[in-house]
Amino acid sequence: MSFIIEGLQKAFALILSLDKEVFQIVLFSLRVSSIAILFSSLIGVPLGFVIGSKNFWGKKFIVVLLNNALAIPTVVIGLLVYSLISRVGPLGYFGLLYTPTAVIIGQFLLSLPIIIALTHSAIQGIDIKVRHTALTLGATEMQAAWAIIKEARFAVMSAVIAGFGRNIAEVGAAMMLGGNIKGSTRTMTTAITLETSKGEFGFGIALGILLLLISLIINIILSYFQSKKI
Amino acid sequence: MNKKVLLKIEKIKKSYQNKTVLDIDSLSFESNKIYAIVGPNGSGKTTLINILNLLDKPDEGIIIFRGKDIRQYSKQDILKIRRRMTLVHQKPFLFQTSVFNNVAYGLKLRGIATESNRTKIMNSLAIVGLTDFDKRNAHQLSGGEAQRVVIARALALEPEILFLDEPTSNIDMRHIDVIERIIKEINQKMKTTVVFTTHDLSQAYRLADEIISLLDGKIVPHVPENIFKGRIVDKEGNQYFEIADNLRFSIVTKKNGLSYIYIDPRDIIISREQFYSSARNSFKGKIVKISEQNRLIRLIVDIGVQLACVITKESFREMNLNIESMVCLTFKASAVKCY
């Protein structure tokens, strides 16, 4: 029992003293997950829009695949990207393994299906009248598409936040692709795993508390957006 | 071509799933007029209005805007024509933002400067009587207010033709009067051509300069009043049109089976008592509605179905008719026109 109390005391000391190493890891995690979510949003939102608003052959199959992709274990994504970027893999030439870029690629692939699937359902839920109304007021097809995305903005924002939530909390891909290298690719989750296995509970708990805090903030933002949904 | 003709369609056909929903030989709209498109549900009113507004394409036929076939225009030019008219849908849709931003939407699409925007937006809100509503959230409005905002949104664009699809079908009585007054004002003050669809024939009479009657996608030369669906049956060498189990009219037609009939209200004779004549149809009924229509009195009489008929004011006074009065309706078999 005492080791937990000691761990907690040390954790608060680390947080309150703004320990450099702890906050360096937190900032790295935030940076990597933010870059990954930026790219997955740039690609996922338009793709989700197209799937949600257009009818085409094989659409149902794609939706089933997407929903399935939501539950892909992070280590499977890690394995997939590892096989591609390891020295012997087809992209081995770029030397990406154990770099922040590798972690970003892994998290990008993890959050992409979430963003596509949630944007798709958000767009589908938007009244077809948005498009019609925009067209009657003189919109081009592109302007009408933008009007739909704007109307679905709260739902699309919650898709992005949900994707970010998955990125920041995952451990499998970051561990396999980043290698948990101190000062280079160590994220909050990989650090917690390592420090706990070393018996450094204080360090692990400090990062755990900060991770919970970030998750809490994300969820508050998420529920705010969801409450504003049409 | 008449210079006043703004929009014209010729030989327009449109089908959905092999069913012809619209088949119009020719129809034109002149500037500064109000047109009402009337017809029962499924008669093709909305399809027609969507084609006129260039939102839907006909399968066949041509659309002429200000004397020029629109097929001669590029896609960009068609967009420009589309932007000279606008359509207000039956159920108003407002974007999730303020009333002001909603009214500004169409102007923004056209890249019109913000300063001139403001005046146009406030003027449009003033026309629909919602001057102080600009900062309100659009989703907090009542049905009638929302309908007025969508009309203001259309007016801000200063369209040459304003199309309104069933503008009063989803709002309460109090707002119907307001919307009707607004339609008149738009036409008179802004010189906008207004084309609206309606179920309510009396509304068409009140507002429109011309009434276009649609039935099964075709233009019919009379208002769609006294139109009934039923079955033509032969009994002992005589032809009847059965509307209900215990109600049938004598008719003369070459048709058979399911059909529509139309009886011109002017062909119906109203009397207090039944009288002997050559007319094959005579029914007793109760007056359920009385209204004035172009110096005539329009009566709705319930004989099992509601039949509209018209009489002069003099006859109406002499016969001393009231709501609930029992009257007799008489009309010839040849007055029942079959489609």
Interface residues (C-beta under 8 A of the other chain):
Chain A: D127 K129 V130 H132 T133 A134 L135 T136 L137 G138 A139 T140 Q143 A147 K150 E151 I230
Chain B: N53 L55 L79 R82 R83 T86 L87 V88 H89 K91 F93 F95 Q96 Y105 G106 L109 R110 R153 A154 L157
